[in-house]
Amino acid sequence: MALESTVIAHGLPRPRNLETARLVEHEVRDAGAVPATICVAGGMLVVGASDALLGRLANENGVAKVSTRDLAPFLARVPDSGLGATTVAATAEIAARAGIEVFATGGIGGVHRGAEHTMDVSADLRALATQPVVVVCAGAKLVLDLAHTLEQLETLGVPVIGYRTDELPAFYARSSGLPVPHRVDDAAAAARIARLQLDRGAGMLVCVPIPEASALPRGELEREIDAALAAADAAGVRGGDVTPFLLGRLGESSSGRTLDANVALLRNNARVAAEIATALAGM
């Protein structure tokens, strides 16, 4: 099963990023699946980064963030396109091309707050609709407009499945207060839906709440996000820089609790995804 690399290069601080990448791969193996961390290196798509390459992603400066719009330009650079960490959208595309059917990440991108003015919508949503891959996550990042993200997924025809939950998880928080249209309570049930959806040539989203012991109160997070949004606006932060800025501010205001929560949900998602991948393989 696939794992993305942006979280290693851009999502977590050093040295926690490399430690987490190894722990996540360990969770996958323990659940009976084979981890394949995806990135771009030396002008090639890499499906299954070595430990040495994980180390480079975690520790080198200037690792590019590669989404679907960037794949062709990045690969075409001569003589060497360097090292690139793939986003959810790019990872889903590469996984599908490699025949990998399940992919675990932290939280997907989606419709940004204020998108009615900025038109800022993540390429992750289109990738979910067009790539035959099961994406297992803790919902969309809480700094996004979750209601509009869920609506956009419906418009794109993407099945959103709650894993042992009736509500959309909200990344660091276990619930967003938004109902999901479908629920499963085990990996086998998720795999049965996945088999039918993947055979249609399209993807689906399985949303897993963060473990209760690691979850943060949603109300507290919303207050901190409002403050961080005001700070971003005052600082002139725009576009793709907004989400990293907001997550960074949340980390500071929570005294590092969001970092621990992020690691916990990444490990949990990987374990559930591996169980789904194993169930799919047995069909």
DRENPA-3360 file (N, C-alpha, C; in nm, 2 decimals, always signed):
BEGIN
1 = MALESTVI = +0.08/-0.12/+0.00/+0.00/+0.00/+0.00/+0.09/+0.12/+0.00 ~ +0.03/+0.23/-0.05/+0.11/+0.35/-0.07/+0.11/+0.45/+0.05 ~ +0.21/+0.52/+0.06/+0.23/+0.63/+0.16/+0.28/+0.75/+0.09 ~ +0.24/+0.87/+0.13/+0.29/+0.99/+0.06/+0.41/+1.04/+0.13 ~ +0.48/+1.13/+0.07/+0.61/+1.18/+0.12/+0.61/+1.33/+0.16 ~ +0.51/+1.40/+0.12/+0.51/+1.54/+0.16/+0.51/+1.56/+0.31 ~ +0.44/+1.47/+0.38/+0.44/+1.48/+0.52/+0.58/+1.46/+0.58 ~ +0.66/+1.39/+0.52/+0.80/+1.37/+0.57/+0.88/+1.50/+0.54;
9 = AHGLPRPR = +0.87/+1.55/+0.42/+0.96/+1.66/+0.38/+0.90/+1.80/+0.43 ~ +0.77/+1.81/+0.44/+0.71/+1.94/+0.47/+0.61/+1.94/+0.58 ~ +0.56/+1.83/+0.62/+0.46/+1.82/+0.72/+0.50/+1.81/+0.87 ~ +0.61/+1.75/+0.89/+0.66/+1.73/+1.03/+0.80/+1.79/+1.05 ~ +0.83/+1.83/+1.17/+0.96/+1.89/+1.19/+1.07/+1.78/+1.21 ~ +1.19/+1.81/+1.19/+1.30/+1.72/+1.22/+1.33/+1.71/+1.37 ~ +1.37/+1.60/+1.42/+1.38/+1.46/+1.36/+1.26/+1.38/+1.36 ~ +1.15/+1.44/+1.41/+1.02/+1.36/+1.42/+0.97/+1.31/+1.29;
17 = NLETARLV = +1.01/+1.38/+1.18/+0.96/+1.34/+1.05/+1.01/+1.20/+1.01 ~ +1.14/+1.18/+1.03/+1.20/+1.05/+0.99/+1.15/+0.94/+1.08 ~ +1.15/+0.97/+1.21/+1.10/+0.87/+1.31/+0.96/+0.83/+1.28 ~ +0.87/+0.92/+1.24/+0.74/+0.89/+1.21/+0.72/+0.81/+1.08 ~ +0.80/+0.85/+0.98/+0.80/+0.77/+0.85/+0.83/+0.63/+0.88 ~ +0.93/+0.60/+0.96/+0.97/+0.46/+0.99/+0.86/+0.39/+1.07 ~ +0.80/+0.46/+1.17/+0.69/+0.41/+1.25/+0.57/+0.37/+1.17 ~ +0.54/+0.46/+1.07/+0.42/+0.43/+0.99/+0.45/+0.31/+0.90;
25 = EHEVRDAG = +0.57/+0.30/+0.84/+0.60/+0.18/+0.76/+0.59/+0.05/+0.85 ~ +0.63/+0.07/+0.98/+0.63/-0.05/+1.07/+0.49/-0.09/+1.10 ~ +0.40/+0.01/+1.11/+0.26/-0.02/+1.13/+0.20/-0.10/+1.02 ~ +0.24/-0.06/+0.90/+0.19/-0.13/+0.78/+0.23/-0.27/+0.77 ~ +0.36/-0.29/+0.80/+0.41/-0.43/+0.80/+0.35/-0.52/+0.91 ~ +0.33/-0.46/+1.03/+0.27/-0.53/+1.14/+0.13/-0.58/+1.10 ~ +0.06/-0.50/+1.02/-0.08/-0.54/+0.98/-0.08/-0.63/+0.86 ~ +0.03/-0.67/+0.81/+0.04/-0.77/+0.70/+0.05/-0.72/+0.56;
33 = AVPATICV = +0.07/-0.59/+0.54/+0.09/-0.53/+0.41/+0.23/-0.48/+0.39 ~ +0.26/-0.44/+0.26/+0.39/-0.40/+0.23/+0.39/-0.24/+0.20 ~ +0.46/-0.16/+0.28/+0.46/-0.02/+0.26/+0.53/+0.02/+0.14 ~ +0.48/+0.12/+0.07/+0.55/+0.18/-0.05/+0.54/+0.33/-0.04 ~ +0.64/+0.39/+0.02/+0.64/+0.54/+0.03/+0.68/+0.59/-0.11 ~ +0.60/+0.69/-0.16/+0.61/+0.74/-0.30/+0.68/+0.87/-0.30 ~ +0.77/+0.90/-0.39/+0.83/+1.03/-0.41/+0.89/+1.03/-0.55 ~ +0.96/+1.14/-0.58/+1.02/+1.16/-0.71/+1.17/+1.19/-0.69;
41 = AGGMLVVG = +1.26/+1.11/-0.75/+1.40/+1.12/-0.73/+1.48/+1.09/-0.86 ~ +1.58/+1.17/-0.89/+1.66/+1.14/-1.00/+1.59/+1.13/-1.13 ~ +1.48/+1.21/-1.15/+1.40/+1.20/-1.27/+1.31/+1.08/-1.29 ~ +1.29/+1.01/-1.18/+1.20/+0.89/-1.18/+1.10/+0.90/-1.07 ~ +0.98/+0.83/-1.10/+0.88/+0.81/-1.00/+0.93/+0.69/-0.91 ~ +0.93/+0.71/-0.78/+0.98/+0.61/-0.69/+0.86/+0.55/-0.62 ~ +0.84/+0.42/-0.63/+0.73/+0.36/-0.56/+0.80/+0.26/-0.46 ~ +0.81/+0.30/-0.33/+0.88/+0.22/-0.23/+1.02/+0.28/-0.21;
49 = ASDALLGR = +1.02/+0.39/-0.14/+1.15/+0.46/-0.11/+1.23/+0.38/-0.01 ~ +1.36/+0.37/-0.03/+1.45/+0.30/+0.06/+1.46/+0.38/+0.19 ~ +1.52/+0.32/+0.29/+1.54/+0.39/+0.41/+1.64/+0.51/+0.39 ~ +1.73/+0.49/+0.31/+1.83/+0.60/+0.27/+1.75/+0.72/+0.21 ~ +1.66/+0.68/+0.12/+1.58/+0.79/+0.05/+1.48/+0.86/+0.15 ~ +1.43/+0.78/+0.24/+1.35/+0.84/+0.35/+1.43/+0.94/+0.43 ~ +1.56/+0.91/+0.45/+1.64/+1.00/+0.53/+1.67/+1.13/+0.45 ~ +1.69/+1.11/+0.32/+1.71/+1.23/+0.24/+1.58/+1.32/+0.24;
57 = LANENGVA = +1.46/+1.26/+0.22/+1.34/+1.34/+0.22/+1.32/+1.41/+0.36 ~ +1.37/+1.35/+0.46/+1.35/+1.41/+0.60/+1.45/+1.52/+0.63 ~ +1.57/+1.51/+0.57/+1.68/+1.59/+0.62/+1.73/+1.69/+0.52 ~ +1.71/+1.67/+0.39/+1.77/+1.76/+0.29/+1.68/+1.89/+0.28 ~ +1.75/+2.00/+0.26/+1.68/+2.13/+0.24/+1.64/+2.14/+0.09 ~ +1.53/+2.21/+0.06/+1.50/+2.23/-0.08/+1.42/+2.12/-0.14 ~ +1.37/+2.02/-0.07/+1.29/+1.91/-0.13/+1.17/+1.98/-0.19 ~ +1.14/+1.95/-0.32/+1.02/+2.01/-0.38/+0.90/+1.95/-0.34;
65 = KVSTRDLA = +0.79/+2.03/-0.34/+0.65/+1.97/-0.31/+0.59/+1.95/-0.45 ~ +0.56/+1.82/-0.48/+0.52/+1.79/-0.61/+0.37/+1.74/-0.61 ~ +0.28/+1.82/-0.68/+0.14/+1.78/-0.69/+0.13/+1.74/-0.84 ~ +0.00/+1.71/-0.88/-0.02/+1.66/-1.01/+0.02/+1.76/-1.12 ~ +0.00/+1.89/-1.09/+0.04/+1.99/-1.19/+0.19/+2.00/-1.21 ~ +0.26/+1.95/-1.12/+0.41/+1.96/-1.12/+0.48/+1.84/-1.17 ~ +0.41/+1.73/-1.19/+0.48/+1.60/-1.22/+0.56/+1.61/-1.35 ~ +0.49/+1.65/-1.46/+0.56/+1.66/-1.59/+0.67/+1.76/-1.59;
73 = PFLARVPD = +0.65/+1.88/-1.55/+0.76/+1.98/-1.55/+0.88/+1.94/-1.46 ~ +0.85/+1.87/-1.35/+0.96/+1.83/-1.26/+1.04/+1.72/-1.32 ~ +0.97/+1.62/-1.38/+1.04/+1.51/-1.44/+1.12/+1.55/-1.56 ~ +1.07/+1.66/-1.63/+1.14/+1.70/-1.76/+1.26/+1.78/-1.74 ~ +1.29/+1.82/-1.61/+1.41/+1.90/-1.59/+1.54/+1.82/-1.63 ~ +1.63/+1.89/-1.69/+1.76/+1.83/-1.73/+1.87/+1.91/-1.66 ~ +1.98/+1.84/-1.62/+2.00/+1.69/-1.63/+1.93/+1.61/-1.52 ~ +1.89/+1.68/-1.41/+1.84/+1.60/-1.30/+1.73/+1.68/-1.23;
81 = SGLGATTV = +1.62/+1.62/-1.20/+1.51/+1.69/-1.14/+1.51/+1.69/-0.99 ~ +1.62/+1.63/-0.93/+1.63/+1.64/-0.79/+1.53/+1.56/-0.71 ~ +1.50/+1.60/-0.59/+1.42/+1.52/-0.50/+1.29/+1.59/-0.48 ~ +1.18/+1.52/-0.50/+1.05/+1.58/-0.48/+0.96/+1.49/-0.39 ~ +0.89/+1.56/-0.30/+0.79/+1.49/-0.21/+0.65/+1.50/-0.27 ~ +0.58/+1.39/-0.28/+0.45/+1.39/-0.35/+0.34/+1.42/-0.26 ~ +0.24/+1.50/-0.30/+0.12/+1.53/-0.23/+0.02/+1.42/-0.24 ~ -0.09/+1.43/-0.17/-0.19/+1.33/-0.18/-0.23/+1.31/-0.33;
89 = AATAEIAA = -0.26/+1.41/-0.40/-0.30/+1.40/-0.54/-0.20/+1.33/-0.63 ~ -0.07/+1.37/-0.62/+0.03/+1.31/-0.70/+0.06/+1.16/-0.65 ~ +0.05/+1.14/-0.52/+0.07/+1.00/-0.47/-0.04/+0.91/-0.52 ~ -0.16/+0.96/-0.52/-0.27/+0.87/-0.57/-0.26/+0.84/-0.72 ~ -0.21/+0.94/-0.80/-0.19/+0.91/-0.94/-0.08/+0.81/-0.96 ~ +0.03/+0.82/-0.89/+0.14/+0.73/-0.91/+0.11/+0.59/-0.86 ~ +0.04/+0.59/-0.74/+0.00/+0.46/-0.69/-0.09/+0.38/-0.79 ~ -0.19/+0.45/-0.85/-0.28/+0.39/-0.94/-0.20/+0.34/-1.06;
97 = RAGIEVFA = -0.10/+0.42/-1.11/-0.02/+0.37/-1.23/+0.06/+0.25/-1.19 ~ +0.10/+0.24/-1.06/+0.17/+0.12/-1.02/+0.09/+0.00/-0.98 ~ -0.04/+0.02/-0.99/-0.13/-0.09/-0.95/-0.16/-0.11/-0.81 ~ -0.13/-0.01/-0.73/-0.15/-0.01/-0.58/-0.29/+0.05/-0.56 ~ -0.37/-0.03/-0.48/-0.51/+0.01/-0.46/-0.54/+0.08/-0.33 ~ -0.45/+0.09/-0.24/-0.48/+0.15/-0.11/-0.37/+0.25/-0.07 ~ -0.40/+0.36/-0.02/-0.31/+0.47/+0.01/-0.35/+0.53/+0.15 ~ -0.26/+0.54/+0.24/-0.28/+0.61/+0.37/-0.21/+0.74/+0.38;
105 = TGGIGGVH = -0.28/+0.84/+0.43/-0.23/+0.97/+0.45/-0.28/+1.02/+0.58 ~ -0.25/+1.15/+0.62/-0.30/+1.21/+0.74/-0.43/+1.27/+0.72 ~ -0.44/+1.38/+0.65/-0.56/+1.45/+0.62/-0.55/+1.50/+0.47 ~ -0.66/+1.49/+0.40/-0.66/+1.53/+0.26/-0.67/+1.68/+0.25 ~ -0.64/+1.74/+0.14/-0.67/+1.88/+0.11/-0.81/+1.89/+0.07 ~ -0.86/+2.01/+0.06/-1.00/+2.03/+0.02/-1.03/+2.17/-0.02 ~ -1.15/+2.21/+0.01/-1.20/+2.35/-0.02/-1.15/+2.44/+0.10 ~ -1.07/+2.54/+0.06/-1.02/+2.63/+0.16/-1.12/+2.73/+0.21;
113 = RGAEHTMD = -1.11/+2.77/+0.33/-1.20/+2.88/+0.39/-1.18/+3.00/+0.30 ~ -1.29/+3.06/+0.26/-1.29/+3.18/+0.18/-1.28/+3.14/+0.03 ~ -1.29/+3.02/-0.01/-1.28/+2.97/-0.15/-1.37/+3.04/-0.24 ~ -1.49/+3.09/-0.19/-1.58/+3.16/-0.27/-1.52/+3.29/-0.33 ~ -1.41/+3.34/-0.27/-1.34/+3.46/-0.32/-1.21/+3.42/-0.39 ~ -1.14/+3.32/-0.34/-1.01/+3.28/-0.39/-1.01/+3.17/-0.49 ~ -1.12/+3.09/-0.49/-1.13/+2.97/-0.58/-1.02/+2.86/-0.54 ~ -0.98/+2.86/-0.42/-0.87/+2.78/-0.37/-0.92/+2.64/-0.33;
121 = VSADLRAL = -0.91/+2.54/-0.42/-0.96/+2.41/-0.39/-0.85/+2.31/-0.43 ~ -0.82/+2.22/-0.34/-0.70/+2.13/-0.35/-0.73/+2.03/-0.47 ~ -0.62/+2.00/-0.54/-0.62/+1.90/-0.65/-0.65/+1.76/-0.59 ~ -0.64/+1.74/-0.46/-0.66/+1.61/-0.40/-0.80/+1.56/-0.43 ~ -0.90/+1.66/-0.43/-1.04/+1.62/-0.45/-1.06/+1.56/-0.59 ~ -1.00/+1.62/-0.69/-1.01/+1.57/-0.83/-0.94/+1.43/-0.84 ~ -0.83/+1.42/-0.77/-0.76/+1.29/-0.78/-0.84/+1.18/-0.72 ~ -0.91/+1.21/-0.61/-1.00/+1.11/-0.55/-1.11/+1.06/-0.65;
129 = ATQPVVVV = -1.15/+1.15/-0.73/-1.26/+1.12/-0.82/-1.21/+1.04/-0.95 ~ -1.09/+1.06/-0.98/-1.04/+1.01/-1.11/-0.94/+0.89/-1.10 ~ -0.88/+0.87/-0.98/-0.78/+0.77/-0.96/-0.84/+0.65/-0.88 ~ -0.83/+0.53/-0.94/-0.89/+0.41/-0.87/-0.80/+0.37/-0.75 ~ -0.81/+0.45/-0.64/-0.73/+0.42/-0.52/-0.82/+0.45/-0.40 ~ -0.81/+0.37/-0.30/-0.88/+0.39/-0.17/-0.79/+0.48/-0.09 ~ -0.83/+0.60/-0.05/-0.75/+0.69/+0.03/-0.80/+0.68/+0.17 ~ -0.72/+0.64/+0.27/-0.75/+0.63/+0.41/-0.69/+0.75/+0.48;
137 = CAGAKLVL = -0.78/+0.83/+0.55/-0.73/+0.95/+0.61/-0.81/+0.98/+0.74 ~ -0.77/+1.08/+0.81/-0.85/+1.13/+0.93/-0.94/+1.25/+0.89 ~ -1.00/+1.24/+0.77/-1.08/+1.34/+0.72/-1.00/+1.45/+0.65 ~ -1.05/+1.57/+0.63/-0.98/+1.68/+0.57/-0.92/+1.76/+0.69 ~ -0.81/+1.83/+0.65/-0.75/+1.91/+0.76/-0.85/+2.01/+0.81 ~ -0.84/+2.03/+0.94/-0.94/+2.11/+1.01/-0.94/+2.26/+0.97 ~ -0.82/+2.30/+0.92/-0.81/+2.44/+0.88/-0.89/+2.47/+0.75 ~ -0.95/+2.37/+0.69/-1.02/+2.39/+0.56/-1.17/+2.41/+0.59;
145 = DLAHTLEQ = -1.24/+2.44/+0.49/-1.39/+2.45/+0.50/-1.44/+2.31/+0.48 ~ -1.47/+2.24/+0.59/-1.51/+2.10/+0.59/-1.64/+2.08/+0.52 ~ -1.74/+2.16/+0.55/-1.87/+2.14/+0.49/-1.87/+2.15/+0.34 ~ -1.80/+2.25/+0.29/-1.78/+2.27/+0.14/-1.70/+2.16/+0.08 ~ -1.60/+2.11/+0.16/-1.52/+2.00/+0.11/-1.60/+1.87/+0.09 ~ -1.69/+1.85/+0.19/-1.78/+1.73/+0.18/-1.88/+1.75/+0.06 ~ -1.93/+1.87/+0.04/-2.02/+1.89/-0.07/-1.95/+1.87/-0.20 ~ -1.82/+1.92/-0.21/-1.75/+1.90/-0.34/-1.72/+1.75/-0.36;
153 = LETLGVPV = -1.69/+1.68/-0.26/-1.67/+1.53/-0.28/-1.80/+1.47/-0.33 ~ -1.92/+1.51/-0.28/-2.04/+1.46/-0.33/-2.06/+1.50/-0.48 ~ -2.03/+1.62/-0.52/-2.04/+1.67/-0.65/-1.96/+1.58/-0.75 ~ -1.84/+1.55/-0.70/-1.74/+1.47/-0.78/-1.78/+1.32/-0.78 ~ -1.88/+1.28/-0.70/-1.91/+1.14/-0.70/-1.82/+1.05/-0.62 ~ -1.75/+1.11/-0.52/-1.66/+1.03/-0.44/-1.73/+0.97/-0.32 ~ -1.73/+0.84/-0.30/-1.79/+0.78/-0.18/-1.71/+0.82/-0.06 ~ -1.77/+0.87/+0.04/-1.71/+0.91/+0.17/-1.76/+0.81/+0.27;
161 = IGYRTDEL = -1.67/+0.73/+0.32/-1.70/+0.62/+0.42/-1.65/+0.65/+0.56 ~ -1.73/+0.66/+0.65/-1.69/+0.67/+0.79/-1.65/+0.54/+0.85 ~ -1.53/+0.53/+0.90/-1.48/+0.40/+0.96/-1.51/+0.40/+1.11 ~ -1.61/+0.33/+1.15/-1.66/+0.32/+1.29/-1.70/+0.46/+1.33 ~ -1.76/+0.54/+1.24/-1.81/+0.67/+1.28/-1.92/+0.71/+1.18 ~ -2.01/+0.79/+1.23/-2.12/+0.85/+1.15/-2.09/+0.99/+1.11 ~ -1.98/+1.05/+1.16/-1.95/+1.19/+1.13/-1.81/+1.20/+1.07 ~ -1.80/+1.30/+0.99/-1.67/+1.32/+0.92/-1.57/+1.36/+1.03;
169 = PAFYARSS = -1.46/+1.28/+1.04/-1.35/+1.32/+1.13/-1.29/+1.46/+1.09 ~ -1.23/+1.53/+1.18/-1.17/+1.66/+1.15/-1.03/+1.66/+1.19 ~ -0.95/+1.57/+1.14/-0.80/+1.57/+1.16/-0.77/+1.55/+1.31 ~ -0.73/+1.66/+1.37/-0.69/+1.65/+1.52/-0.81/+1.62/+1.61 ~ -0.93/+1.65/+1.56/-1.05/+1.63/+1.64/-1.13/+1.51/+1.58 ~ -1.20/+1.43/+1.67/-1.26/+1.31/+1.62/-1.38/+1.33/+1.54 ~ -1.44/+1.45/+1.55/-1.57/+1.48/+1.47/-1.57/+1.62/+1.43 ~ -1.64/+1.64/+1.31/-1.66/+1.78/+1.26/-1.80/+1.82/+1.28;
177 = GLPVPHRV = -1.89/+1.73/+1.33/-2.03/+1.76/+1.34/-2.11/+1.74/+1.21 ~ -2.03/+1.70/+1.10/-2.09/+1.68/+0.97/-2.12/+1.53/+0.95 ~ -2.24/+1.48/+0.91/-2.26/+1.34/+0.89/-2.20/+1.29/+0.76 ~ -2.15/+1.17/+0.76/-2.10/+1.10/+0.64/-2.21/+1.02/+0.58 ~ -2.22/+1.00/+0.45/-2.33/+0.92/+0.39/-2.32/+0.77/+0.42 ~ -2.20/+0.72/+0.44/-2.19/+0.58/+0.46/-2.10/+0.54/+0.58 ~ -2.12/+0.43/+0.63/-2.04/+0.38/+0.75/-2.00/+0.24/+0.73 ~ -1.88/+0.20/+0.78/-1.84/+0.06/+0.79/-1.78/+0.04/+0.93;
185 = DDAAAAAR = -1.78/-0.08/+0.98/-1.72/-0.10/+1.11/-1.60/-0.20/+1.11 ~ -1.56/-0.24/+0.99/-1.44/-0.33/+0.99/-1.38/-0.32/+0.85 ~ -1.25/-0.37/+0.84/-1.18/-0.36/+0.71/-1.24/-0.44/+0.60 ~ -1.30/-0.55/+0.63/-1.37/-0.64/+0.53/-1.48/-0.57/+0.46 ~ -1.56/-0.49/+0.54/-1.67/-0.42/+0.48/-1.62/-0.31/+0.40 ~ -1.52/-0.24/+0.44/-1.46/-0.13/+0.35/-1.40/-0.19/+0.23 ~ -1.34/-0.31/+0.23/-1.28/-0.37/+0.12/-1.39/-0.41/+0.02 ~ -1.51/-0.46/+0.06/-1.61/-0.50/-0.03/-1.66/-0.38/-0.11;
193 = IARLQLDR = -1.68/-0.26/-0.04/-1.71/-0.14/-0.12/-1.60/-0.10/-0.21 ~ -1.48/-0.11/-0.16/-1.36/-0.07/-0.24/-1.35/-0.15/-0.37 ~ -1.38/-0.28/-0.36/-1.36/-0.36/-0.48/-1.46/-0.32/-0.59 ~ -1.58/-0.29/-0.55/-1.68/-0.24/-0.65/-1.65/-0.11/-0.70 ~ -1.60/-0.01/-0.62/-1.57/+0.12/-0.66/-1.44/+0.12/-0.75 ~ -1.34/+0.05/-0.71/-1.22/+0.05/-0.79/-1.24/-0.01/-0.93 ~ -1.33/-0.11/-0.93/-1.36/-0.17/-1.06/-1.43/-0.08/-1.15 ~ -1.49/+0.03/-1.10/-1.56/+0.13/-1.18/-1.45/+0.23/-1.23;
201 = GAGMLVCV = -1.33/+0.22/-1.19/-1.22/+0.30/-1.23/-1.21/+0.44/-1.16 ~ -1.27/+0.44/-1.03/-1.27/+0.56/-0.95/-1.23/+0.53/-0.81 ~ -1.20/+0.63/-0.74/-1.15/+0.62/-0.60/-1.26/+0.64/-0.50 ~ -1.21/+0.63/-0.37/-1.31/+0.65/-0.26/-1.23/+0.69/-0.14 ~ -1.30/+0.75/-0.04/-1.23/+0.80/+0.08/-1.28/+0.73/+0.20 ~ -1.19/+0.67/+0.28/-1.23/+0.61/+0.41/-1.17/+0.70/+0.52 ~ -1.26/+0.75/+0.60/-1.23/+0.85/+0.71/-1.23/+0.78/+0.84 ~ -1.11/+0.79/+0.91/-1.09/+0.72/+1.03/-1.06/+0.83/+1.14;
209 = PIPEASAL = -1.14/+0.83/+1.25/-1.12/+0.93/+1.36/-0.98/+0.90/+1.42 ~ -0.92/+1.01/+1.46/-0.79/+1.00/+1.54/-0.82/+0.92/+1.67 ~ -0.73/+0.84/+1.72/-0.75/+0.77/+1.85/-0.79/+0.87/+1.96 ~ -0.89/+0.83/+2.03/-0.95/+0.92/+2.14/-0.85/+0.97/+2.23 ~ -0.75/+0.89/+2.27/-0.65/+0.94/+2.36/-0.56/+1.05/+2.31 ~ -0.55/+1.07/+2.18/-0.47/+1.17/+2.11/-0.55/+1.28/+2.06 ~ -0.68/+1.28/+2.06/-0.77/+1.38/+2.00/-0.76/+1.51/+2.08 ~ -0.79/+1.62/+2.01/-0.79/+1.75/+2.07/-0.94/+1.81/+2.06;
217 = PRGELERE = -0.98/+1.89/+2.16/-1.11/+1.94/+2.15/-1.14/+2.03/+2.03 ~ -1.25/+2.01/+1.96/-1.27/+2.08/+1.84/-1.30/+2.23/+1.86 ~ -1.37/+2.26/+1.97/-1.40/+2.40/+2.00/-1.27/+2.48/+2.02 ~ -1.18/+2.42/+2.10/-1.05/+2.49/+2.12/-0.97/+2.51/+1.99 ~ -0.97/+2.41/+1.91/-0.90/+2.42/+1.78/-0.96/+2.53/+1.69 ~ -1.10/+2.54/+1.69/-1.16/+2.64/+1.60/-1.12/+2.78/+1.65 ~ -1.11/+2.80/+1.78/-1.07/+2.93/+1.82/-0.93/+2.97/+1.78 ~ -0.84/+2.87/+1.79/-0.70/+2.89/+1.75/-0.69/+2.91/+1.60;
225 = IDAALAAA = -0.78/+2.84/+1.52/-0.78/+2.86/+1.37/-0.82/+3.00/+1.34 ~ -0.92/+3.05/+1.40/-0.97/+3.18/+1.37/-0.86/+3.28/+1.40 ~ -0.78/+3.27/+1.51/-0.67/+3.36/+1.54/-0.56/+3.34/+1.43 ~ -0.53/+3.22/+1.39/-0.43/+3.19/+1.29/-0.47/+3.25/+1.15 ~ -0.59/+3.24/+1.12/-0.64/+3.29/+0.99/-0.62/+3.45/+0.99 ~ -0.65/+3.51/+1.10/-0.63/+3.65/+1.11/-0.48/+3.69/+1.10 ~ -0.40/+3.61/+1.16/-0.25/+3.63/+1.15/-0.20/+3.61/+1.00 ~ -0.26/+3.51/+0.94/-0.22/+3.48/+0.80/-0.26/+3.60/+0.71;
233 = DAAGVRGG = -0.38/+3.65/+0.73/-0.43/+3.76/+0.65/-0.34/+3.89/+0.67 ~ -0.31/+3.91/+0.80/-0.22/+4.03/+0.83/-0.08/+4.02/+0.77 ~ -0.03/+3.89/+0.76/+0.10/+3.87/+0.71/+0.11/+3.85/+0.56 ~ -0.01/+3.86/+0.50/-0.02/+3.85/+0.35/+0.01/+3.71/+0.30 ~ -0.02/+3.61/+0.38/+0.01/+3.47/+0.34/-0.11/+3.43/+0.25 ~ -0.07/+3.37/+0.13/-0.17/+3.34/+0.03/-0.14/+3.20/-0.03 ~ -0.25/+3.15/-0.10/-0.23/+3.02/-0.18/-0.19/+2.90/-0.10 ~ -0.09/+2.83/-0.16/-0.04/+2.71/-0.10/+0.03/+2.72/+0.03;
241 = DVTPFLLG = +0.07/+2.85/+0.06/+0.14/+2.87/+0.19/+0.05/+2.88/+0.31 ~ -0.08/+2.89/+0.28/-0.18/+2.92/+0.40/-0.19/+2.80/+0.49 ~ -0.21/+2.68/+0.43/-0.22/+2.56/+0.52/-0.10/+2.53/+0.61 ~ +0.02/+2.53/+0.55/+0.14/+2.51/+0.64/+0.15/+2.62/+0.75 ~ +0.11/+2.74/+0.71/+0.12/+2.85/+0.81/+0.02/+2.83/+0.92 ~ -0.10/+2.79/+0.89/-0.20/+2.77/+0.99/-0.17/+2.65/+1.08 ~ -0.12/+2.54/+1.02/-0.08/+2.42/+1.10/+0.04/+2.46/+1.19 ~ +0.13/+2.54/+1.14/+0.24/+2.58/+1.22/+0.20/+2.66/+1.34;
249 = RLGESSSG = +0.10/+2.75/+1.32/+0.05/+2.84/+1.43/-0.02/+2.75/+1.53 ~ -0.10/+2.65/+1.48/-0.17/+2.56/+1.57/-0.07/+2.48/+1.66 ~ +0.04/+2.44/+1.60/+0.14/+2.37/+1.67/+0.20/+2.46/+1.78 ~ +0.22/+2.58/+1.75/+0.28/+2.68/+1.85/+0.18/+2.70/+1.97 ~ +0.05/+2.72/+1.93/-0.05/+2.76/+2.03/-0.09/+2.64/+2.12 ~ -0.07/+2.52/+2.07/-0.10/+2.40/+2.14/+0.01/+2.34/+2.22 ~ +0.13/+2.41/+2.22/+0.25/+2.36/+2.28/+0.29/+2.22/+2.23 ~ +0.27/+2.20/+2.11/+0.32/+2.07/+2.05/+0.22/+1.96/+2.05;
257 = RTLDANVA = +0.10/+1.98/+2.11/+0.00/+1.88/+2.11/-0.05/+1.84/+1.98 ~ -0.05/+1.93/+1.88/-0.10/+1.89/+1.75/+0.00/+1.80/+1.68 ~ +0.13/+1.82/+1.71/+0.23/+1.73/+1.65/+0.21/+1.59/+1.70 ~ +0.19/+1.57/+1.83/+0.17/+1.44/+1.88/+0.04/+1.38/+1.82 ~ -0.06/+1.46/+1.80/-0.19/+1.42/+1.74/-0.17/+1.37/+1.60 ~ -0.09/+1.45/+1.53/-0.06/+1.42/+1.39/+0.01/+1.28/+1.37 ~ +0.11/+1.26/+1.46/+0.18/+1.13/+1.45/+0.08/+1.02/+1.48 ~ +0.00/+1.04/+1.58/-0.10/+0.93/+1.62/-0.19/+0.90/+1.51;
265 = LLRNNARV = -0.25/+1.00/+1.44/-0.34/+0.97/+1.34/-0.28/+0.91/+1.22 ~ -0.15/+0.95/+1.19/-0.08/+0.89/+1.08/-0.06/+0.74/+1.10 ~ -0.02/+0.70/+1.22/+0.00/+0.56/+1.25/-0.13/+0.48/+1.25 ~ -0.23/+0.54/+1.30/-0.36/+0.48/+1.30/-0.42/+0.46/+1.16 ~ -0.41/+0.56/+1.08/-0.46/+0.55/+0.94/-0.38/+0.44/+0.86 ~ -0.25/+0.44/+0.89/-0.17/+0.34/+0.82/-0.21/+0.19/+0.86 ~ -0.24/+0.18/+0.98/-0.28/+0.04/+1.03/-0.41/+0.00/+0.97 ~ -0.51/+0.09/+0.97/-0.64/+0.06/+0.91/-0.63/+0.04/+0.76;
273 = AAEIATAL = -0.55/+0.12/+0.69/-0.53/+0.11/+0.55/-0.47/-0.03/+0.52 ~ -0.37/-0.07/+0.60/-0.31/-0.20/+0.57/-0.41/-0.31/+0.59 ~ -0.50/-0.30/+0.69/-0.60/-0.40/+0.71/-0.69/-0.41/+0.59 ~ -0.73/-0.29/+0.53/-0.81/-0.29/+0.42/-0.74/-0.35/+0.30 ~ -0.61/-0.32/+0.28/-0.53/-0.37/+0.17/-0.52/-0.52/+0.18 ~ -0.51/-0.57/+0.30/-0.50/-0.72/+0.32/-0.63/-0.79/+0.28 ~ -0.74/-0.72/+0.33/-0.87/-0.78/+0.29/-0.90/-0.77/+0.14 ~ -0.86/-0.67/+0.08/-0.87/-0.66/-0.07/-0.79/-0.77/-0.14;
281 = AGM = -0.67/-0.79/-0.09/-0.59/-0.89/-0.15/-0.64/-1.03/-0.15 ~ -0.73/-1.05/-0.04/-0.79/-1.18/-0.02/-0.92/-1.20/-0.10 ~ -0.96/-1.10/-0.18/-1.08/-1.12/-0.25/-1.06/-1.18/-0.39;
% end
